């Protein structure tokens, strides 16, 4: 009788320990997934800001077309690289500028964001 009672208590203890470990594992996995999601959202927001900033610089005339031709620029030592392609449009004064932000770890890094904008280049830049 005493042995059966001890066996029952041991079984309850093992079952409660297994449920606690399973619950703790689920909570840790959820927290890890949430922090990864926040980091991805922050990286995407930085990439969006970077692409828009480069396009606005080009539109405002702060960066010339020749400076951007076929170049990829690593910004402030970060892990992002911005490249801008300029394509002609049907309207001679306007060009289509596409800013692509990639991870800077390798040449063919994963594209994080790609933004495009029609830009009116100044007369001395349109050559």
Secondary structure, DSSP 8 states (H G I E B T S, - for coil): -HHHHHHHHHHHHHHHHHHHHHHHHHHHHHHHHHHHHHHHHHHHHHHHHHHHHHHHHHHHTSS-HHHHTT-EEE-TT-SEEEEEEEEE-SSTTEEEEEEEEEESSSTT--EEEEEEEEEE--TTT--
